[in-house]
Structures are given as structure tokens and as C-alpha cells.
Amino acid sequence: MSDSITLRLAALDDIDHIVTHRRRMFEDMGNHDSVSLNRMEQHFRPWVQGMMQNNRYVSWLACNPAAEVIAGSDIWLIEWPPGQYDVSPYRGYILNVYTQPAYRRQGLARKLVRACMDWCYNNQVTVIMLHASDQGRPVYEALGFTPTNEMHTWKNRLP
């Protein structure tokens, strides 16, 4: 990554960047349904604002020398019950990892995800989760993430 690229914590004034990164991430994964993306934005914006105000959502933004936001990665703190191997009250969930196309393949995603991980470990959040796209999987595996046996379903996908 270029030394001229800097990372900074996002503030409430940066919500537009966070929302845009989320939308672009889904578009890059093949979702071009503007109705569903618009609905997601409409509901995500107030949700992320509330989470940031309650210190349950932390975002890092990468900026070029002109101070333009070119990439980002976020961590959502999910309340979690104590378990036999981890008694931390939160799990970290990394989401919205996005880099503008002109800045890809420079290590930005890796550096941003590492910032999320370091923040978690420095704040006693010892378990970090994420869902990986095909493009992101090698980055996350290189940072030590491994697949789990998690399963899920949701109402509209029941057999």
C-alpha cells in the first residue's frame, strides 16, 4: 500500500461513505436490483447512525493524498453470551469491506481489516466473524480467518 494512503476512524459525518461502500460491495457481488439496494440504504442509514452513536459500530476509512475516501471497513459489536472458551460480552463482525476499483490490489482491504482486528483485540473482543465474498476470501484467510460450521436460514428461503 502506498505511504500516501492514510487510514482514519470514521465519524457520524462519514455515514454517506459507509452507506455507499455497503451498496457498492453488494453491486460488486452481483446485486444490481436497485429496488432492494435502495430499500437496504433506507434502512441501513438510520441503523448505522444509531449503532455509531451507541459505540457499537466502528468504521475505518482509507483516504488518498487529496483526502478523498477510497476504501473502508467496519466492525459491528454484537452482544454475545459468555461461552466456555470466550466470556467476552461481544463478538466483532467485520462488514462493508470495500475499495474503489482504481485502488484495488494495493493491500488496502488487508490493512483496513487488520485495523478492525487490532481494534477488537485491544478492546477485549476476542472472537471476530465475517462473511467472505469469493474475491475477499484469500485476504481473510491470509489474516487467519477460517471457515466454521455456521448455518442459517431466513423466512423467504424456507423450502
N, C-alpha and C positions, 0 to 999 in steps of 0.2 A: 504494500500500500504506500502511496506517495506520502512523504512527510508533510506535504501541503494540505492534506486532508485532515481535518480535526473532528473529534467527537465531542459532543456536549449533551448534557441532560436536557430533555425537552421540558417546556413549561406549558401552562394552560394555553398560552398564546400559540402554541405549536399544534393544536388539535387538528387543524386543517391538514397539516403534513401527515399526521398519524392516520387520519381517515383516508387520505389519498393513497398512502402506502398500502393500506389494507385492500382498497379497491384494486389497485394495480397488481398486487400479489395474486388476487383471485383471477384477474384477467390473464395474467401470465400463466396460470394453471389451466386456462381454457374456458373460464366462465365469462361469456360475453353477453349474458342476459341482463340488459340494462334495468329491467323492472326489478329483478331480485337484487342487483347491486345497489340500485337507488334505495330500495327498502332497507338493505343492510346498513347503508350510510345513515339513513334517517334514524335508525335505532342505535347504531353504534356510537354516533357522536355524543348524545347525552350520557350514554353508559360510560364511555371512556372518560368524559369530563368528571362524572361523579367518582369513578374509581381513582382518578388522579387526585381529586380533592381530598379523598379519604386515605391517601397514601397506599393504595392497593394496586397501583399501576405506575410503572416507571418506564420511561422511554429514552433511548439514546438516538441522537441524530448525527449523521456524518455530514460535514459541510466542506465545500470546496474553498479555494482561496478567496472567492468573491462572496463567501458566507452564504451561498445557496445550499439548501438542504438537498442532498443527493442520495441519501440512504438512511435506513433506520431499522431498529429492532426494539422490541418491547418485552417487558416482563409483567405478568399479572400474578399477584399473590392470591392464591386460592386457599381459603380456610380448609384445614385438613385435620382429622382426628389423629391423636398420637397412636403410633403403631409399635410393634415390638422392636423394630430396628431404627425407627426415627420418631422422635417425640416433638419435633418442630411443629408449631401450630399452622404452618403454611407450606404449601408446595409452590414452587415457581413454575409458571407456564410461559414459555417463550413463544411469541407470536408476532406477526406482521414484519417478518424479516424481508426487507425489500431494498433493492439497489436499482437506480436508474440505469437503463441499458448501456449508456455511454461510459459508465463507471464500473461495469462488471468485470470480473476476473482480475481484480486488483487486491483481493483479500479483505474487502470492506465487510462483507457478511460475517466472515470469520471474526474480525476484530469486534464487530458490534455484538455478536452472540457471546463472545468472550467477556465483553463488558457486562452483559446481563448475568452471566455465570459468576463472575467475580463479585458483583453486587450482591447476588444471592448468598454466596458463601461468606461474605463479610457481614451479612445481616442474619446469620444463623438459619438461613433457608438452605437445607442440605439436599433436598430432592428437587430436581428440575426436569420438567417434561416439555415435550413439543410434538407437533405433528410435522413430518417432513414431506416436502414435495420431492419428486424424483430428482430435480435439479439441486435441491438443498441437502439431500441425504449424504453425499460424500463429505460435505462441510461438517455436518453434525457428527458423523461417525469419526472424523479426524479429531474432533473435540471430545470424544469419549462417550457420546450417546450410543445406546444400544437398544434394539427392539425389545418390547415387552409383550406380555400375553394379554394386554388390554383388549377388550371387545366393547362394542357399543351398538346401539340401535336407536332409532327415533321414530316417532309416530308415523310419518309419511313413508317410511321404508319397511314397515312390517310386512311379512309375507302374506 
